[in-house]
Amino acid sequence: MTVSYLLKECGAGMSYRLNYIEAVVLRSLSRWRKVRLLTFGFSMCSRLGDGPLWAAVAVTLLLFGQSRERLAVATAAMVVVLAIAAFSSLKKLVRRRRPFEFLADLSCLVQPPDRYSFPSGHTMTAFSLYGTFATMLPGSGWFFCPAALLIGLSRIFLGAHYPSDVIVGGLLGAGLGHTVALGALWLLG
């Protein structure tokens, strides 16, 4: 058995076992879409997760930070590249259909950036940056953790992902960011 085969089987089994529970969650959340302010807020969170938030953070830290903040930005850039490679590979291996393709009564309020759902790339990227910055810049987690959580929740609320896509993306991203940040701090003493 290959790793690819095991991931596909796990993804297929997970898709059917979790879809029922997750469908209940998704349908419950979709009822809240009637609240325009809430829908607008989650749409903005999702759009910020496309890159503008992270670009603003990087520019701010580069302009106003010291050497540690600049190192954190350089490490974060590397982590984002690794996160994109990881979630892109996992999506191609697992090939989990998006919830709105599986649940006829559920719509998606955003244009998904790719075809597959597992894991959430927005969430994995957001949590990888949270893991990086919280590790390298102690005290910054108060900003980055809520931002990452809101981005992840927005992807569920808007119908682009199952809750498990976001949970796994968050765990993988935070672990990746934290690990790479620890490595960078260790290498540079």
Secondary structure, DSSP 8 states (H G I E B T S, - for coil): --HHHHHHHHHHHHHHHHHHHHHHHHHHHHHGGGSHHHHHHHHHHHHHTTTHHHHHHHHHHHHH--HHHHHHHHHHHHHHHHHHHHHHHHHHHH----HHHH-TT---SS--SSS--SS-HHHHHHHHHHHHHHHHSTTTHHHHHHHHHHHHHHHHHTTSS-HHHHHHHHHHHHHHHHHHHHHHHHHT-
